[in-house]
Amino acid sequence: MTRVSTKSIERSQIERFISNKDHGIYFTSLIEYESPDFIAKTLDKKIAIEHTRYIDEGHKKIERYRQQIIDSARKRFEEEIGVNIQVSFRYSRNPMDREHPKQFYIDMLFDMVNDIYQANKTRNFRVTTHRLKVENKYIDSLTVQSDTTWSNWQSSGAFLVKPANFEEVQRYIDKKSALVPTYPIDIDKKWLVIIAGIGHRSSGFRFDLLDGTLLSRKQFDRVFFFDNRSEEIVELK
């Protein structure tokens, strides 16, 4: 399977950003660069655009660990049962890395899914549990669906979108601002675009509540927060 490169993902996000009318500028082209990440052209200006993602690294580690467990359980199911199904797990708030080794959780997820599959395999089915016996303190509920042509296991569920921390935001600005002296000399404007809302708790934050008086744009002319899901733009004033 061919993996999408990081630069391709960044370009896709910036293309969506510059296509949005909320920033008030019409762009004619977008060029990938090293420093800045991109150079966008308008009819009369060259704008340097730095790309970064706002990520809660602590929660990102939790998400990565959980996904490793899901992927391992899926692989075991494919090898032992040999059937394509779609599975969605809704995790509880209880941590999964303190009481048991990783294999315990892999086997747990496999058994939960396999119990549902074995009970319903003679028909097409879509089963969603809700506080039934198959659940435990780590999984609030799960959905298993048989009517599919590909195997897809994932976590899902709503989460509380918290306000972004202004100190963390300033660190992102400071880090990227340090690169500005390396820009080409013919740049007219310098922008920083901070991407959030990538679909996980670790990237889901509100930026509309930030107090602009507590933050400095440093060497950037404009700083934007772009929600990758809703395509909402919030500018730091």
N, C-alpha and C positions, 0 to 999 in steps of 0.2 A: 504494500500500500504506500502510495506516495504521500509524504507529509507536506503540508503547507508551510512554507518558510515563515519565519518571524517577520521578515521584512514585507512579505506579501500581506500578512495580517495587518501590520501597521499601515500599509498603503491603503488597504480596503477601508480601514477606520478613518483615515484622514480624507480619503475621497468622499466618504459619506459626510464628513464634517464640512468640507469646503462646498459641497453641493447644497448644504442647508442655507436657507436665505436669512436666518436669524443673525448672522454675523455682519450682514449688510454689504458684502463685497462679491462682485462677479469675478470668477477666476477663469483663465483661459488655458492653463496647463499646470501639471504637477510633475516635478522631477525628483527622483530619489537621489539622496546625497548622503555623505558621511557626517559632516558637521556643517550645517544643521541636518536633521534627518530628512527633511524635504525642502525644496524650494518651489513655491507656488507663484505663478505669474498672473497679474491682472493686465489690463490694457496699458498701464503706465508704471507698474511697480513690480519689484521682486520681493516677495515676503518669505523670510526664513520661518519654517515651522518645526519646532521640536515636538516630538511625540513621547509621551510617557503614560504609564498606567498607574492608577491609584489602587494599591492592593494592600489589604491587611495580611501581612506575611504570617502572623500567628494562625489566623483562620485558614489561610491558604495551605498550610502544612496539614491541618485537620482534613481539609477537602481532599488533598492529595493522598493521604493515608486511607481515607474512606474509599476513594476511587480505586486504589490498588486492591483493596479487599473485594470490591465489586467485580473488577476485571478478572481476578483469580477465581472467584466463584463462577462467573460466566464461563471461563475457560474449562473448568471442571465439568460444568453442566454440558457443554458442547461435546467434550470428550467422552463422557459416560452415558449421556442420554441421546446426544446427536440430533437435537431438535432446535429449530430457531424459535425463540420466544422473545417478547419484549417485557422488561421488568423495570419497575420504578420503585425505589425505596425512599420512604420518608424517615429520616433519622430523628431520634430524640436528642435531647441536649446532653445526654450522658456520654462522657468520653469513652473511646473504644480501645485505648492503648495502655491502660493502667492495670487492669485486672487479669488479662489473659494474653497469650501470644497471638500473633496475627492469624495463624492457622485456625485458631478457635473461631474467629469471626468469619473467616472464609467458609468453614464448614457450616456455621450457623446460617449464613445467607443461602448457601446451597441447599441445605435441608428445608428451609422455609419455602423456597421456590419449588423444590422437587415435591414436597408434600402437596402443594396446590396442583402442580402439573399431573402427578400420578392420580389424583382424585378426579381430574377433569379431562384426561387426555383422549377420551373417546369422542370428544366433540370440540367444536370451536368454542372458546370461552374467553371471558374477560372477568377476572376476579379481583375485587378490591377489598382488602381486610380493613377492619376498624375495631381495634381493641378486642380482638378475638384470641383464641388460645395460641395461634401461631406467632403472635407478637411477643415482644419482650422489652426490657428496659432500654435497649439500644435502637430498636426500630419501632416507630409509632404505627406505621402501616406500610403495606406494599400493594402494588398492582401488578398482576401477571396477565398477559394477553397472548393467546396462541395464534391468532389470525394475522400472520406476518410472514414476510419472505426473507427477513434478515434478523440477526440476533443483536439486540440492543438493551443493555442493562445500564441503568443510571440512577442517580439520586435526584430528588425533586422536592418541591414544597415551597411554600411562602416563607419569607423571613422579614423581620423588622428592619427597615431601611433606616440606619442611624445617620445623624449628621457627621460630616467629615471633621476630623480634628485639625484645627488651624495650624498647630505646630507641625503636624505631619505634612500638611499641604506646603508649608513654608520650606520644609526640607526638600521636597520635590522641586520647588522653584529654585532654591539655592543651588541644588546639584546641577540642574540644566542650565542655569544662568552662568555657571562657571565655564561653559563651553562657548559662550557667545564670542569671546575674543578670537576664536579660531574660524569664525565665519568669513566668507569672501567679503571684500571691501565694498562691493557694489550692491549690497543688500539694503533695501529701503526701510523695511519694517521687520521686527522680530516678534514672533508669536510662540507661545507655549500652549499646547493642547493636552490636557490631562484627561485620559480616557477612564471612564468608570462604567458600571452597569454591564459587565460582561456575562452576566447570567448566574453568578454565584454570590454567596454571602460575602466572600472576601473582597468583592469589588462593588458591592451595592451600598452606596452612600449618597446622602443628600448634600449638595453644595450651595443650595439657595439660602441656607441659614448662616453661611459664613459671614463674619464681620470683616468687611474689607479694610477697616481702619487698623486691624491687627496684622495685616499681611502686606508684604512688599512684593511688587512685580520684579524687583531687581533690574536686570538689564533688558527685560522684555517690554515691548510697547503694549502688548495685550496678552492676557492670560485667560484661557477658556477651560471650562469643564464640560465634557461631552459625554452624555449617557448613551452608550452603544446600543441599548435596547430601544429606548423611547426617542432617541435622536434629539433630546432636549439639550439646549446650549445655555450654560450659565457663565457670564463673564465676570471676572474679578474686577470690581470698580475701585 
